[in-house]
């Protein structure tokens, strides 16, 4: 493959208004190998451009499902539609901001070449030894607490005292998992296969759907996860995942030894909190004054004004119906609820994208109320970083980050901060939204 073909294969169309993208010929569908549709164009089909599948900044779902196969249709319906009406653009998959540079192109081509050679090489003893060396090297470099590094080291070496392992070695006790009571508890079951663990991963802000086939062997899964380290925010994703694994282990022990159940969201939230605290501790060591000032402004609002609205967001996912319920709560300076919305929509394939969509809808709702000053409390530190830096991990998040920042300019003051005090009322609204058929709005008459 020559360099021109390599760059072309690594570029996707970022959908704006859809007028410059050909449905059947261009590389525009995230997740497809070459970015092109796998559907054959129906006979007598006159639809050519992507904008013909869009109406009112939304996908024409019946037309999409009627024109393309289900695989393509699901991926298309998951693509965010830009509300700015901007033109379609090219997006470089191997760059942090979607822009091609010689440096990013060289690195991507080098990785592709190395992977091609590696696939042809013998993956027996030598490959295994190199893999182990890479595991330990990366583990000790992670910006996480030492006890968590030791915990991962024990997990990789099969030294965690899970029920199945203890029973195999001592022939005492019960090998069955205490959490689900369905299968023998080995490390892989505790982390990935137990229904309690799966409930945690469903709520986690980062998903590893591409590694599902590796969950039968934790060492193989961990090695495969390390492959994302070269991506933008790849190291942060690994560190956050490590904290969530630690919290799953602690949650398991709370139930086994203290008979205390912890809600999956609390487990995820605790993992995020510890990851954020550790990341902040590391960043303060190298932070320049300008960054420190910005960090203080974006993460924790200092000035509370009487005419400023505070907006909080919560999302709940129902896998059976492929739906997401969004709860939006708007409060004034005295924490009094002014407005609330319950929204029902189609579930996206990525949890972070789901939250980003909810943030966009919340800002749009605030704009419709003609509020001039708002503070949006973001429930995910990962999403907060995407919004404030404008650097997204993929093409879909890039569109949402652009939209949220374009909406920001419509207000006299619109700031984003991390939601450190999660509001249970917002969670209740998002859960309620899963049972409605159309969006609902509540107005506090005392605040009108």
N, C-alpha and C positions, 0 to 999 in steps of 0.2 A: 504494500500500500504506500503510495507516495504521500508527501506532506499535504498537498492540496486535498486529496481524498480524506486524509485523517482529520483535517480541520473541518471539512464539510460534515463528516460523520459525527464530530463532536459539537456541532452547532444545531440548535433547535429554534424554531420560530416562536417568539414570545407573543402571545395573542393580545392585541389591543382592541381595535375595532373589527379585526378579522378580514378586512377588505383586501389585504395584500397576500393572503395565504390560500393556496390551493389545497382543498381537502384531500385530493387523491394523489398529489405529486410531492408536496412539501413535507419536510421533517418537522412536525409540530406537536406530536402526541408524547408527553412524558411517560416513560415506562416501557414504550415499545422499543425494540432493539435498535432500529434505525430511525425511529421517530415517525415512521409513516403508518398509515392505516393498514390493517391486515384484511379489511373488508374489500370485497370486489364491488366495483361501482355497479349499482342496479341498472338493468336495461331501461332505456328511456328516461334516465335520471338527468335532470337539467341543473342540478345543484352542483356548483363548482367551488365557490369561495366559502370560507368559514363564516363570514358575516351573514350568510343566508341561513345559518343555524342559530343565529342570535336575534333576540328581540327584547328591547327594553332592558339592556344590560344583563339579560339572563339567557341561558340556553333554552332553545325550543325543544324541550325534552321529548315530546311525542315524535317530532320530526327526526331528532337524533337517533332515537331507538328504532324508528322505521327505516332509516337510511343505512345505518351501519350495524355490524354485528354487536352482540352484547359486550364482548371484551373491549372493543374500541369505544362503544357508547359509554360504558362506565368510566373509562379514563377521560373521555372528553367532558362528561358532566362534572368531573372532579377538577377541571381547569377553572380557576377563578377568572371572571370577566372583569376587565378594567373598567372602572366607572368614569375615568377621565376621557375616554374616547380617543386615546392616543393611537397612533398608527402601530402596526405590527413591527417588531424588530427582531434582530438576531440575538440569540443568547448562547454564550460559550459555556458549555457544561463543566469545564475543568477550571474555571476561574471563580474566585469568591464573589465577584460582582457581576458575572455574566459577560465581562468584556475580555476579548482575546488580547493577549500580550505574547510577545516572543518568549518570555520566560515561562509563562504558564503552558504555552504550546510545547516548549522543549521538555518540561517536566512530564507533561501528559504523554508525550511520545516516548520518553524514556521509560515510563512505567509500563506502557503498552508493550514495548519491546522486551522489557525484563519479564513481564508476565508470559509473553509468548515463548520465550526461551525456557522459562520455568516449567511451563506445561509440557514441554518436550523432554525435560530433564528427568532423571530418576528421582522419585520422591520418597525413597525408602529411608535408609539410616541417615544419610547426610542431610536430607531435607528436614527430617525430624529433629536432628540436633540443632540445626539453624533456627527452626521454629521455636524450640525451647529457649534458645539464647535470646531470641527476639521477645518472647514472653517476659522473661525476667528483666530485660533491659527496659522495656516499656513500663512494667509494673512499678519498678523503683523510681521511675521518673514522674509518675502520676502525681498531680497536686491534690492528694487526698491524705487523710490522717494515716499515721503509721499503722494503727491497729487495723485499718481497712486493707492496707497493702498486705499485712500478715494474713488477714482473713482470706483474701483472694489467693495468696500463695498456698494456703492450706487447701483451698477448694481445688486448685489446679493439681495438687498432689494427692487428692483423694483422702484428706486427713480430717475433714469435718465430721464430727460424731453424729451423723444422721442415723435414723433407726435401722435402715437396711444394712449399712456398713457395720454398725455395732453388733447387730445380730449375726452377720456373716463371720465376724472375728471372734465373738464370745459365745455364740449360741444362747444368749440370754436376751430377754426382752421381746418386744413385738416389732417386726420389721415394717409394719403398716404405718403409713403416714398419719400422724395425729390430726393434721389439719383437715384433710379431706376424707380419711378413713377408707380409701378406695384401692390404693396401690402401695407397693413397697416404697419406702422413702429412701431414695438415693439422691445424690447432689443434683443431678439433672431434673429429677422429679420435683424436688423442693424449689428450684429456681424457675422452672419453665412449665412443667406438666401438671402440677397440682392446681386444682381449680382456684384455690386461694391465691396462688402466685399469678395465675393468668388474669385474675380480677385486678391485681396491682398493675400489671403491664398494660392492660386496656386503658388505664387512667394515666399512665406515664406520658410525659410530654415528648418522649423520644421512643420511636418504634424500631424494631429490628426485624421487620417482616421478611427481609431477604435472607435471614439466617435461620429460618424455621427448621430447615432440614438438618441443621447442625446441633439442634438442642438435645440430641440423644447422647452427646459427648461434650462435657463442659470445656475441656481443653481445646477441642476442635472449634467450638463456638467462640471461645475467647480469642483464639488465633485469627479466626475469620473477622471478628469485630475489630481487631487491631488494624485491619486493612483500610479502615476509614480514616486513619490518623493523618493521612496526607490531605484530606479535604479541608475546606474552610470550616472551622469550629469542630473538626474531627476529634481533637484531643478533649475538648470540653464535653462532647457527647460521650466519650469513653469514661471520663471522670464522673459525669452525672449518673451513667449506668452503673458504675462501680458503687456509688452511694446507694442506689436503689437496691442492688443485690445485697448490700449490707443490711438495709432496712427489712428486706424480706426475711433474712436470717433472724434478725431480732424479733420480727413479728411472729415467726414460727416458734421461737423460744418463749415468748410471752404467753402463747396459748398452751404450749406443752408443760411449762413449769408453773405458770400462775393462773391458767385458765382464763386469760384475758383476750378478748377479741378486739382487734383494731381494724377500723374501716380502711379499705384499700386506699382511699384518697389521703387519709392521714399518713399512711406509710409512704406514699409518693411525696406528699408535702414535706415530710420530715427529711426525706432524701434530698429533695430540692433545696431545702433550707440549709442543711449541712454543706451541700455542694456550694451554694452561694456564699456562705460564710467563709469557707475555705478559699474559694476563688477571690473573694474580697481581700482576705488576709494576704494572699500572694500578690495581688495587683497593687496593694498599697506600698509594697516594697519598691516597686519600679514606676509608680504613677508620677507623672509630671504634674506641676501645679494646675495647668489648664485642664488636664483630664480629671483631676480631683474635684475641681469646681464643677465640671459638667456632671460628674458622677453624683455629687451631692444634689444637683438640681434635678436630675432625672429619676433617681432612685427613691428619694424621700422628700416630698414637698414640705417646705418650711413655712411658707406664708399661707395662712388660711384666711380667705376673704369671704365676706358675707354674700357677695354676688356670684360666687363660684360654685359650680355644681361638681359633685364627685360621682363618678360612674364606675360601677363594679360589674363584672361579667362572670358567669358560670356556665359551663356546658355539661350536659349529660348525654351519654350515647346509649342507644338501644340497638344492639346488634341484630336482633331478630327481624326488626322492621327496617333496618338500615337507616335509622333516623337519628337526628341530633336535636336535643332540646336546649335552647339558649335562654338563660335568665339574665335580664339587664335591670340593674337597680340604680336609680338616680337619687342622691340625697343632697341636702343643703349643708351649710356650714355647721349646723347644730345636729347633724346626723339624722335629720327627719326625712322620711321617704317622701319624695315629690312625685316621682313617676316610676312605673315598673312595666317591663314588657316580658311576655312569654312568647318565644318564637319557635316554630317547628320547621325543620328543613331536612334535606337529604344529608346523610353522613358522608364526610370526606374520608379519603384513605389514610390520612395522617392526622394525628391528634393535634399537633402544633398548628397545622393548617386550619383545623376546626376552630381553635381558639382565635386565630388571626381573623377568620371570617366573622366570628362573633364580635371581635373588637371593631371591625369595620362597620358592622350593622349598628353597634352602639353609638359610634360617632355620627353615623347618618341620622339616627334617631335624635341625637342631641342637636344636630343642625336643623332638623325639622322643627324643633322647639324654639329655634332662634336664640339659643343660649350663646353667649359671647365668650364666657370663660369656663373651661371645664378641665378637670383632672381625671384621666382615665387610669384606673388601677388595673394593671396587667397581672393575671394570676400565674404567669410563667416567666421566670428570669430569662429563659432562652429566647422567648418571643420579644421580651423587652429589649434585649440586645439587638435583635434583628431590626426592630422599629427604630431604635435610636441611632444605630450605625448605618442602616440602609443596606447592610451586607446580609444577603439571604443564602441559605444552603442549597436552594434549588429554584427552578424557574417559576414554580407556582408561588412559593413564598416571596419571591422577588416581586411578582405582580401585586400581592397583598401588601407588602411593605411600601411599594410605590403609592398604592391607593390610600393607605393610612396616613402617609406623610402629605399627600395632596389634600386630603380632607383637613388635615391639621391647619393648613394655610387659610382655611375658611373662617377660622375663629380669631378673636382678638387675643386669646390665650388658650392654648391647648397643650397640656403637658402629660407625660406618661410616667408612671412610677410603679414599682413593684408592690403588689397587693400583699402586704405582710399580715393583715388582719382579715382573713377570709370571712365573709358574711354568710351565715347559715341561711338567711332569708333568700339570698341569691341562689343558693344550692336548691332550696325548696322550689323556687320558681322554675329552674331548669328541669328538675324532675317532673314538675307539673306539666311542663310544656310537651313532654313526650306523650301525653294523653289527649292533646288537643288536635283539631283538624285545621284550624287557621290561627294566625297570630292574634294575641290578645294584649290589651293595654289597660293598665290601672292608673287612675289619677287620684291623688290625695286632694279632696276638696278644700282642705284647710290651707293648702299651699297655692291654690289657683288665684 
